Amino acid sequence: MPIHTQDYRHWEGSLKPRNYTRWWIIAKAELKLLAQRKIVRLIVAVPPVIYIIVHAILIYISNQVPDALLWFEVDAEFFQQFLFRNPSTGPPSSFLIALIAIFGGSGLIATDLKNNALALYLSKPISWIDYLIGKLAVIGILIGCLTLVPGLLLFLEHALLTDIAFLKENYWVPLSIIIYSGVITVSAGLLMLLFSSLTSNPRYATIGFCAVWFGSPVIYEILKEITRTSRTAIVSIWANYDILGSALFNAPHSHVVHWGWSLLVLLALIALCLFVLHRRIRAVEIVK
């Protein structure tokens, strides 16, 4: 009798479903698992909903209560700050994005490594790209529900409540919202998946993500005090978001770094994450 190993083998049948829908099977399964966890539903859903409702109320007050003394103006910069704002300058949307990434994505790959499920995935007619897109789609959908979707809805709310002059002057804002939220979602999602792929324990993935997400702004502040210049802003992921967002929304910022450098840093971060994820996932892939 031939002796077989315990490894999973490639599926050798014929595949009828369309190739571009394979990733959705993975994303849908992960979203169902996350929805079954009460702590995830509580932390991922409640704070963002409150954050969105507060901004919707502020827009309504600014348009319907002329005598209200507000400390802000609903312009292009308002939507930039809604999508990503440092805790030091207002409601911490950066903290909410971190919560979603941690509770929604820390165990996406780490759990598969722990249960040896990654080998099972790749033994099916699913490539490493399908697997990665499916996992990234989970975080992307969750973060998109905090940034992209409400950002467009808030812009629509303000456009309906105000006069036509606002829409004529800011017709380009929805495109900026789409691009800005896309950059934030992809970079934050891949960063979370990067650390999730380096360990089989979601807690370690959370620690690694927090070290970069919350640690890089601290390093920037230290370097800023030492060098007495804000040119070191490229080491902070928050500062790079702020610089790029200011360019997209035509808003001022306090850094002397050109937005092109911030874009290159974020693209380099995305490329690094893709490279490491490719190496980690392909290392488990079964060879025919």
C-alpha positions as CSV (number, residue, x, y, z in Angstrom):
1,M,0.0,0.0,0.0
2,P,1.3,3.5,-0.8
3,I,2.0,5.7,2.2
4,H,0.4,9.2,2.1
5,T,1.3,12.2,4.1
6,Q,-1.2,14.1,6.2
7,D,-0.9,17.3,4.1
8,Y,-3.9,18.7,2.2
9,R,-3.8,18.1,-1.5
10,H,-4.8,20.4,-4.3
11,W,-8.3,20.1,-5.6
12,E,-8.2,18.7,-9.2
13,G,-11.8,19.1,-10.3
14,S,-13.3,21.6,-12.7
15,L,-14.4,24.9,-11.3
16,K,-17.6,26.5,-12.6
17,P,-18.0,29.7,-10.5
18,R,-16.3,32.8,-11.8
19,N,-12.8,33.4,-10.6
20,Y,-13.4,36.9,-9.4
21,T,-16.0,35.8,-6.9
22,R,-13.8,33.3,-5.0
23,W,-12.5,35.9,-2.5
24,W,-16.1,36.8,-1.5
25,I,-16.6,33.4,-0.1
26,I,-13.8,33.9,2.4
27,A,-14.9,37.5,3.2
28,K,-18.6,36.4,3.8
29,A,-17.6,33.6,6.1
30,E,-15.3,35.8,8.2
31,L,-18.0,38.5,8.4
32,K,-20.5,35.9,9.7
33,L,-18.0,34.7,12.3
34,L,-17.3,38.3,13.5
35,A,-21.1,39.0,13.7
36,Q,-21.5,36.1,16.0
37,R,-19.1,37.6,18.6
38,K,-20.9,40.0,20.9
39,I,-17.8,41.9,21.9
40,V,-17.0,42.6,18.3
41,R,-20.5,43.8,17.5
42,L,-20.4,46.1,20.6
43,I,-17.0,47.7,20.0
44,V,-16.9,47.7,16.2
45,A,-20.5,49.0,15.8
46,V,-21.5,51.2,18.7
47,P,-18.7,53.8,18.9
48,P,-18.6,54.4,15.1
49,V,-22.4,54.8,15.0
50,I,-22.2,57.4,17.8
51,Y,-19.4,59.2,16.0
52,I,-21.3,59.4,12.7
53,I,-24.6,60.5,14.4
54,V,-22.8,63.3,16.2
55,H,-21.4,64.7,12.9
56,A,-24.8,64.3,11.2
57,I,-26.4,66.4,14.0
58,L,-23.6,69.0,13.8
59,I,-24.3,69.4,10.1
60,Y,-28.0,69.7,10.7
61,I,-27.5,72.3,13.4
62,S,-25.1,74.4,11.2
63,N,-27.7,74.6,8.5
64,Q,-31.0,74.8,10.5
65,V,-29.9,76.9,13.5
66,P,-28.3,80.1,12.2
67,D,-27.8,81.5,15.7
68,A,-25.8,78.5,16.9
69,L,-22.3,79.3,18.0
70,L,-20.2,76.5,16.4
71,W,-16.5,76.2,16.5
72,F,-16.2,74.8,12.9
73,E,-17.4,75.4,9.4
74,V,-18.8,72.6,7.2
75,D,-16.3,72.8,4.3
76,A,-13.9,70.4,2.5
77,E,-11.6,70.3,5.6
78,F,-14.6,69.2,7.7
79,F,-14.9,66.0,5.7
80,Q,-11.2,65.4,5.8
81,Q,-11.2,65.7,9.6
82,F,-14.2,63.4,9.8
83,L,-12.4,60.7,7.8
84,F,-9.2,60.8,9.9
85,R,-8.5,63.1,12.8
86,N,-5.8,62.9,15.5
87,P,-7.0,62.5,19.1
88,S,-5.2,65.8,19.9
89,T,-7.3,67.8,17.5
90,G,-10.8,66.4,18.0
91,P,-12.8,63.2,18.2
92,P,-10.3,60.4,17.7
93,S,-11.4,58.8,14.4
94,S,-7.9,57.4,14.3
95,F,-8.6,55.5,17.5
96,L,-11.9,54.1,16.0
97,I,-10.1,52.9,12.9
98,A,-7.6,51.1,15.2
99,L,-10.5,49.5,17.1
100,I,-12.1,48.2,14.0
101,A,-8.8,46.9,12.6
102,I,-7.9,45.2,15.9
103,F,-11.2,43.5,16.7
104,G,-12.0,42.8,13.1
105,G,-8.7,41.8,11.7
106,S,-6.2,40.7,14.3
107,G,-7.2,37.0,14.1
108,L,-8.0,36.8,10.4
109,I,-4.8,35.1,9.4
110,A,-3.4,34.3,12.9
111,T,-6.3,32.1,13.7
112,D,-5.9,30.3,10.4
113,L,-2.2,29.6,11.2
114,K,-3.1,28.4,14.6
115,N,-5.7,26.0,13.4
116,N,-3.8,25.0,10.2
117,A,-6.7,26.3,8.2
118,L,-4.5,28.2,5.7
119,A,-3.3,25.0,4.2
120,L,-6.9,23.9,3.8
121,Y,-7.8,27.1,2.1
122,L,-4.9,26.8,-0.4
123,S,-5.6,23.2,-1.1
124,K,-8.8,24.3,-2.7
125,P,-9.0,26.2,-6.1
126,I,-8.2,29.4,-4.3
127,S,-5.0,31.3,-5.0
128,W,-3.1,33.3,-2.4
129,I,-4.4,36.5,-4.0
130,D,-8.0,35.3,-3.6
131,Y,-7.2,34.5,0.1
132,L,-5.6,37.9,0.7
133,I,-8.3,39.9,-1.0
134,G,-11.0,38.0,1.0
135,K,-9.3,38.8,4.3
136,L,-8.6,42.4,3.3
137,A,-12.2,42.8,2.2
138,V,-13.4,42.1,5.8
139,I,-11.4,44.9,7.2
140,G,-12.2,47.1,4.2
141,I,-15.9,46.7,4.6
142,L,-15.7,47.5,8.3
143,I,-13.5,50.6,8.0
144,G,-15.5,51.7,4.9
145,C,-18.6,51.7,7.0
146,L,-16.8,54.3,9.2
147,T,-15.2,56.4,6.5
148,L,-16.4,56.0,2.9
149,V,-20.1,55.4,3.3
150,P,-20.9,57.9,6.1
151,G,-18.5,60.5,4.5
152,L,-20.5,60.4,1.3
153,L,-23.8,60.5,3.1
154,L,-22.7,63.4,5.3
155,F,-21.7,65.3,2.2
156,L,-25.1,64.5,0.6
157,E,-26.8,65.7,3.8
158,H,-25.0,69.0,3.8
159,A,-25.6,69.5,0.0
160,L,-29.3,69.0,0.5
161,L,-29.6,71.3,3.5
162,T,-27.4,74.1,2.1
163,D,-27.7,76.2,-1.1
164,I,-26.5,75.2,-4.5
165,A,-23.4,77.4,-4.2
166,F,-21.8,74.9,-1.8
167,L,-22.2,72.1,-4.4
168,K,-20.8,74.2,-7.2
169,E,-17.7,75.0,-5.1
170,N,-17.1,71.6,-3.6
171,Y,-18.3,69.2,-6.4
172,W,-14.9,67.5,-6.2
173,V,-15.1,66.6,-2.5
174,P,-16.8,63.2,-3.0
175,L,-13.9,62.0,-5.2
176,S,-11.5,63.1,-2.5
177,I,-13.5,61.2,0.1
178,I,-13.3,58.1,-2.0
179,I,-9.6,58.4,-2.6
180,Y,-8.7,59.3,1.0
181,S,-10.8,56.6,2.6
182,G,-9.4,54.1,0.1
183,V,-5.8,54.9,1.0
184,I,-6.6,54.7,4.8
185,T,-8.6,51.5,4.4
186,V,-6.0,49.7,2.3
187,S,-2.9,50.8,4.3
188,A,-4.5,50.2,7.7
189,G,-6.0,46.9,6.6
190,L,-2.8,45.5,5.1
191,L,-0.8,46.7,8.2
192,M,-3.2,44.7,10.4
193,L,-3.0,41.6,8.2
194,L,0.8,41.9,8.1
195,F,1.1,41.4,11.9
196,S,-1.7,38.8,11.9
197,S,0.4,36.8,9.4
198,L,3.5,36.9,11.6
199,T,2.0,35.0,14.5
200,S,-0.6,32.5,15.4
201,N,-1.7,34.5,18.4
202,P,-4.1,37.5,17.7
203,R,-2.9,39.2,20.8
204,Y,0.7,39.5,19.5
205,A,-0.8,40.8,16.2
206,T,-2.6,43.5,18.2
207,I,0.5,44.5,20.0
208,G,2.5,44.8,16.8
209,F,-0.2,46.9,15.1
210,C,-0.6,49.2,18.1
211,A,3.2,49.6,18.2
212,V,3.2,51.1,14.7
213,W,-0.2,52.8,14.7
214,F,0.2,54.6,18.1
215,G,4.0,54.4,18.4
216,S,5.0,56.2,15.1
217,P,3.3,59.5,16.1
218,V,5.1,59.3,19.5
219,I,8.5,58.8,17.7
220,Y,7.7,61.8,15.4
221,E,7.0,64.0,18.4
222,I,10.3,63.0,20.0
223,L,12.2,63.6,16.7
224,K,10.4,66.9,16.3
225,E,11.6,68.1,19.7
226,I,15.1,67.0,19.0
227,T,15.5,68.4,15.5
228,R,13.2,71.4,16.0
229,T,11.6,70.7,12.6
230,S,8.5,68.9,11.3
231,R,10.3,67.4,8.4
232,T,10.5,64.2,10.3
233,A,6.7,63.8,9.9
234,I,7.2,61.0,7.4
235,V,8.0,58.6,10.2
236,S,4.4,59.1,11.6
237,I,1.6,57.3,9.8
238,W,-0.9,59.8,11.2
239,A,1.1,62.7,9.9
240,N,1.3,61.2,6.4
241,Y,-2.4,60.7,6.4
242,D,-2.8,64.4,7.5
243,I,-0.5,65.7,4.8
244,L,-2.0,63.6,2.0
245,G,-5.6,64.5,3.2
246,S,-4.7,68.2,3.3
247,A,-3.6,68.0,-0.4
248,L,-6.8,66.1,-1.4
249,F,-9.1,68.4,0.4
250,N,-7.2,71.6,-0.2
251,A,-6.8,72.2,3.5
252,P,-3.9,73.7,5.5
253,H,-1.6,71.6,7.7
254,S,1.3,72.3,10.1
255,H,3.9,70.1,8.4
256,V,6.6,71.3,5.9
257,V,6.7,67.9,4.1
258,H,5.4,67.9,0.6
259,W,2.4,65.6,0.1
260,G,4.3,63.6,-2.6
261,W,6.6,62.3,0.1
262,S,3.7,61.2,2.3
263,L,2.2,59.4,-0.7
264,L,5.4,57.6,-1.4
265,V,5.7,56.6,2.3
266,L,2.2,55.2,2.3
267,L,2.7,53.4,-1.0
268,A,6.0,51.9,0.4
269,L,4.1,50.8,3.4
270,I,1.5,49.1,1.3
271,A,4.2,47.5,-0.9
272,L,6.0,46.2,2.2
273,C,2.9,44.7,3.6
274,L,2.1,43.0,0.3
275,F,5.6,41.6,0.0
276,V,5.6,40.1,3.5
277,L,2.0,38.8,3.2
278,H,2.9,37.1,-0.1
279,R,5.9,35.4,1.5
280,R,4.0,34.3,4.5
281,I,1.0,32.9,2.6
282,R,2.9,31.3,-0.2
283,A,5.1,29.6,2.4
284,V,2.1,27.5,3.4
285,E,0.8,27.0,-0.1
286,I,0.7,23.3,-1.1
287,V,2.8,22.5,-4.2
288,K,1.3,20.0,-6.6
